């Protein structure tokens, strides 16, 4: 499991971001970190989300509350897209059944 974790210290140095920002994102429930041997780590699968939040904060100057709201809306959009895809698949299934009869 150690290879699936990135030291938050390294992420902060690479992205030029304070550790407080990462901890604030976690306080908002936007990312999840892990503590091992008194060091803070970010699971690799959380890195994409973190980088997206960094872009929102830096490029668009969106504050943490705004990032939280944008994240919520993006999740809703993704859920709706998945539902639309499932409904389209179901509709195509019934269209094919109808053509064979």
PEPEGI-V479928 format. One record per residue. N is the residue number from 1. RES is the residue in three letters. SS is DSSP state (~ for helix, > for strand, _ for the rest). NEAR is the number of other C-alpha atoms within 10 Angstrom. Layout:
((N;RES;SS;NEAR) (N;RES;SS;NEAR))
This chain:
((1;UNK;_;5) (2;UNK;~;8) (3;UNK;~;7) (4;UNK;~;10) (5;UNK;>;18) (6;UNK;>;18) (7;UNK;>;17) (8;UNK;~;21) (9;UNK;~;15) (10;UNK;~;11) (11;UNK;~;19) (12;UNK;~;15) (13;UNK;~;11) (14;UNK;~;9) (15;UNK;~;10) (16;UNK;_;9) (17;UNK;_;14) (18;UNK;_;13) (19;UNK;~;15) (20;UNK;~;10) (21;UNK;~;15) (22;UNK;~;22) (23;UNK;~;17) (24;UNK;~;13) (25;UNK;~;21) (26;UNK;~;14) (27;UNK;~;11) (28;UNK;_;14) (29;UNK;_;10) (30;UNK;_;19) (31;UNK;_;19) (32;UNK;_;17) (33;UNK;>;18) (34;UNK;>;14) (35;UNK;>;11) (36;UNK;>;11) (37;UNK;_;5) (38;UNK;_;7) (39;UNK;>;10) (40;UNK;>;16) (41;UNK;>;20) (42;UNK;>;21) (43;UNK;>;18) (44;UNK;~;13) (45;UNK;~;12) (46;UNK;~;15) (47;UNK;~;15) (48;UNK;~;10) (49;UNK;~;14) (50;UNK;~;19) (51;UNK;~;13) (52;UNK;~;13) (53;UNK;~;24) (54;UNK;~;20) (55;UNK;~;14) (56;UNK;~;17) (57;UNK;~;16) (58;UNK;~;12) (59;UNK;_;9) (60;UNK;_;9) (61;UNK;_;12) (62;UNK;_;16) (63;UNK;_;13) (64;UNK;~;17) (65;UNK;~;11) (66;UNK;~;13) (67;UNK;~;21) (68;UNK;~;17) (69;UNK;~;12) (70;UNK;~;15) (71;UNK;~;16) (72;UNK;~;13) (73;UNK;~;12) (74;UNK;~;12) (75;UNK;~;12) (76;UNK;~;12) (77;UNK;~;12) (78;UNK;~;12) (79;UNK;~;12) (80;UNK;~;12) (81;UNK;~;12) (82;UNK;~;12) (83;UNK;~;12) (84;UNK;~;12) (85;UNK;~;12) (86;UNK;~;12) (87;UNK;~;12) (88;UNK;~;12) (89;UNK;~;12) (90;UNK;~;11) (91;UNK;~;12) (92;UNK;~;12) (93;UNK;~;11) (94;UNK;~;11) (95;UNK;~;11) (96;UNK;~;10) (97;UNK;~;10) (98;UNK;~;9) (99;UNK;~;7) (100;UNK;_;6) (101;UNK;_;5))
